[in-house]
Amino acid sequence: MISKLPSDYHGERYGLTYRFVNEGDAEFIYKLRSDATLSKYIHDIHGGVENQVEWIRKYKEREIKGEEYYFIFYKDEKPVGLNRLYSFHDTTYTGGSWVMVPNSPMEVVLAVPLIIREIAFEELGMTFEDNYDATHVDNKKVIKFNKMFGCKIYKHFMDVKGEYVAMSLSKEDFEANKPRLVKMLNL
């Protein structure tokens, strides 16, 4: 059984603050998720802001049960991105729904998945990230980016938007690459 995060969970690392999303974030989430360029390789979003509010209400039920955690990240008190931890199985999890505001500084883009993986491995006691939803093969920047963390491709498969690769990351590989990644943040 994994550790659960408290309902008021929030934090600050690497120059970013973060917390769980709430209904007040629906417009920001909808804006990012409905942007054609940003959402090119992620699941489609349906409806408008009202549908996003309803999705968040249902998500909050999963959050309370410790089944899923959806984070919003801030830099200088402005929202800059989203990321999620879900599909917990014993000591494995999936990280995803990662989307950032356009033209985010590289340090911010790097810090978000670094923080998410620290939460998963160090606070929730996970030992393995298994990217069940995977990454579209044409999303070469994200594949390369995940490999910087130590992720390895373990299968290819087809989905409604085309070919995807599933990647995995062990806690050991993450810890081995973490010092180099932290150094890249220029803190």
N, C-alpha and C positions, 0 to 999 in steps of 0.2 A: 504494500500500500504506500502510495506517495504521500509526502507532506502536503498539507493544504495551505494556501496563502490566505491571510485574513481579509475580510471584505473591504477594509480600508487600506489595503496594501498600496504603497507608493514608495518611490525612492529617488535617489539622485546619484548618478555616476557619470563619469567622463563628460561633464559639462551639460548633461541632459537631466531633466526631471521626467518622471513617468508615473502613471497610475492606471487603474482599470478604466476602460471606457464606460461612459454612462449615456443616458438618453440625450443629454445636452450636447454630446459630441456627434449626433446623427448627421447634422448638416456638413460638418468637416469630413466625416467618413464618406458620406454620399458623394461629396465633391471629388475626393480622391479616387474612390472606387468607380465613379462613372466617367472619369476622364479617359477618353479613348486611347491616348498614348500610354498613360500610367497603367491602365487595366488590360492592355493588349494580351498579356500572358496569364492573367488570373481569371477566376470564375466570374461570369457575368453577374451584375447586380440588376435586380428588377424593381420596378416601381420608383417612387420618389423618396423624399426625406421621411415621410410618414411610414413607409415600409421599413426604412432603416431603423426608426424608433421601435417598431414592433419586433424587428430582428434583435435589437439590443435587449428588449424586455425578456425575450426567450433566452438570449445568451446569459443574462444575469442569473437565471435559474440554474443554468449549467455551471456558472461561476461559483455559486453558493455550494454546489455539490462537489466542487473541485475537479470538474470534468474539463474545464476550458478556462483560459485566461487571455483576455484581449486587452492590449495595452495601447495607450496613446502617449506619445513622447513630445516633450517640449524643449525648445532652446530659447533662452531669453524670454520665457513666458509666452511664446508663440508655438502653436502645434506644428510639428514638423513631420510626423509619421505615425504609422501603426504597425503592430506586429502581434502575433498570437501564438499561444501554446495550446495544443489540443491533442486528441487521440492518444490519451495516456493508456499504456498497457504495461502493467508491472513497472519496469524501470525504463521503458522507452516512451518517446513522445514524438509529436510532429510540431515543427515550427513553421509558420506560414502567414499568409495574408499580409505580407510585408509590402508596404507601399509608403513612399516618401513624397513630400512636396517637391515640385520641380526645382531643379538647380540647388538642391541641398548641398552644403559643403561635404566633401569626402569624409571628413572626420565624423560628421553627424551620421552619414550613411553607414559608416563602419561601426559606429558605437551602438546603434540600435540592435543588430543581430548579435553583437558581442554581449550586450546586456541580457537579451532574451536567453542566450545560451548559458550565461552565468546563473540566471534565475533557475533555469531547468536543471542544470547539473549541480550547482552549489546549494540552492535553497530547497528545491523539490526532491533532490536525491536521485535524479535520473542518471542513467549510465550510458544511454544510447539514443541518438536522434535518428529517427527513421522517417524520411520525407515521403510519406505515403502519397500525398497529392502531387508531389514531384514538380519539376520545372520543365517548361516547354523547351525543346531542343534549340529553337531559334533564339531563346533568351540567353545568349552566350555570355553576356556580362554577368548575369546572376550565377550561372554555372561556374564561371571562372572565379567569381567572388566567393562562392561557397567552397571551392577547392582551396582558397587561401586559408580557410578555417580548418581544413583537413578533411572535408567531406569527400566521399568516394562514390562514384556512380556504380550502382549494382544492378540496374535493369533499365530497359527501354520498353515503352508500351504506347498504345494509341488511345486517345481520348477524343472528345467532341471537338477540341481545338487543334488536333493533330498529334504529333509524336512528342512524348515526354521522356525525361530521364528521372529515375528515382535515385536519390542520394542518401547516404547515411554518414553519421559522425559519432565516433565513440568519445566518451568523456576524456580518455587518455589522449586521443589525437587533438581534441580541443585544447586541453591543458598544454600540450606540447607546442601548439601554435599561438596560444594566447599571448605570451610575452612579446612576440614580434608584432602582433596585431595592436596591442596596447601602445607599443612604441610608435606605431604609425599614427596614433591619435595626436601626437605632438603636444601632450599635456605637460 
